[in-house]
Amino acid sequence: MGPSPPVYLDHHATTPMDPRVLELLHKVQRDHFGNPASSGHAYGWAAAQLVAEAREKVAELVGGTAREIIFTSGATEADNLAVLGVAAAYGPRGGHMVISNLEHEAVRGPAAAFVRRGGRVAIVEARGDGRVTVDDVTAALEPDTILVSVMTAQNEIGTLQPIRAIGKLCKDRGILFHTDASQAPGRLGLNVQRDGVDLMSVSAHKMYGPKGVGALYVRRRDPRVNLVPLQFGGGQERGLRPGTLNVPGIAAFGEACRLAVELLDTDAERLARLSGRLWDGLTGPLDGVFLNGSADHRLPGNLNVSFAGVRAHQLLGALTVLAVSSGSACSSAETAPSEILLAVGVPRDLAAASLRIGLGRFTTEAEVDFAAEKIVGAVRGLRDYSPS
Ligand SMILES: *Cc1c(COP(=O)(O)O)cnc(C)c1O
């Protein structure tokens, strides 16, 4: 039996749950419904124990300690808490931040809110290879810069940012450094100590865990990061994220972190090999195929590819056997080329002719070969049809 369409190749948007994670999620959902804040009985203790174990696993994933992990509803909330929490604690009357032009809306949005509240934000532009340079970040710093936020890996073009060098720069200048690492777990080793990271966002559903759960790592020493909470309620998560914890989601997230660490080397190697195979399967038969972003500093498993002479929405229309993304913001009938591709200098016609292909832990060689064959067929069909 061959692959059963539609073949899922959109792992940057979300991932299926690992069966081991799903099993634990079910078990906790069924057997451990206690509130971890109920300190007077065994139901509460069991739930609190599950959360404590998961916190250790998330800490191991990022290289921090359990006390530095704040559970959130996902990376969006973690990013908001990092940016606005630091803004409120360190820049109550304004202040300055630096972000890159490749950041997810979950960082750009709160940075814009910071500006509406009187802050200033410098946006550093990535170079043509999709990477931000340390020199450009350095040049953007000001005497009252309180935070630099540059993502670990870009969610469309997969480019890895020089976060270790940016972390060192920030450390030298006494500026806090936040990185959105949502795309990295299981593809790239994370370590907040090695990389000089003060705040790091992660999301369970990008790493074979459930949706609606994530975490913010918040450094507690060298330096101790102060955050002003955005929400108020019970004192959960050191008062930074009040509300009854999502115990099944958190336990499952912990298991996803354990697997991401355990399987990192084999997963990363496999993903790189499969993306190479897919690239060869496209560029062998077709001319006019361009890789967007850096070839070397790239998430294993990411291919963002433009096909000269076609339009992404037509390509997607011809490729219903694949679940891929156009790398474009599609609204109703219109398709606008991806802002990220335009930002890194991809010409408009090629930006409107791109596919983002994201391979995952369970992607098979047969699925990759099937995808290559279908994409090649669709591109040829559209090129034959097109008058140019
Ligand atoms: C998916 C993603 C987010 C949002 O994460 P949620 O957990 O869905 O809120 C933020 N940043 C990046 C880079 C992402 O890929």
Ligand as a Chemical Component Dictionary entry (heavy atoms), coordinates in Angstrom:
data_LIG
# 
_chem_comp.id                   LIG 
_chem_comp.type                 NON-POLYMER 
_chem_comp.pdbx_formal_charge   0 
_chem_comp.three_letter_code    LIG 
# 
loop_
_chem_comp_atom.comp_id 
_chem_comp_atom.atom_id 
_chem_comp_atom.alt_atom_id 
_chem_comp_atom.type_symbol 
_chem_comp_atom.charge 
_chem_comp_atom.model_Cartn_x 
_chem_comp_atom.model_Cartn_y 
_chem_comp_atom.model_Cartn_z 
_chem_comp_atom.pdbx_ordinal 
LIG C1 C1 C 0 3.189 28.196 16.028 1  
LIG C2 C2 C 0 4.061 29.303 16.414 2  
LIG C3 C3 C 0 3.652 30.205 17.396 3  
LIG C4 C4 C 0 2.302 30.125 18.061 4  
LIG O1 O1 O 0 2.234 29.014 18.915 5  
LIG P1 P1 P 0 0.822 28.583 19.551 6  
LIG O2 O2 O 0 1.229 27.554 20.564 7  
LIG O3 O3 O 0 0.018 28.023 18.438 8  
LIG O4 O4 O 0 0.235 29.780 20.184 9  
LIG C5 C5 C 0 4.511 31.220 17.738 10 
LIG N1 N1 N 0 5.706 31.335 17.157 11 
LIG C6 C6 C 0 6.138 30.480 16.220 12 
LIG C7 C7 C 0 7.494 30.651 15.623 13 
LIG C8 C8 C 0 5.338 29.433 15.815 14 
LIG O5 O5 O 0 5.766 28.597 14.872 15 
# 
loop_
_chem_comp_bond.comp_id 
_chem_comp_bond.atom_id_1 
_chem_comp_bond.atom_id_2 
_chem_comp_bond.value_order 
_chem_comp_bond.pdbx_ordinal 
LIG C1 C2 SING 1  
LIG C2 C3 SING 2  
LIG C2 C8 DOUB 3  
LIG C3 C4 SING 4  
LIG C3 C5 DOUB 5  
LIG C4 O1 SING 6  
LIG O1 P1 SING 7  
LIG P1 O2 DOUB 8  
LIG P1 O3 SING 9  
LIG P1 O4 SING 10 
LIG C5 N1 SING 11 
LIG N1 C6 DOUB 12 
LIG C6 C7 SING 13 
LIG C6 C8 SING 14 
LIG C8 O5 SING 15 
# 
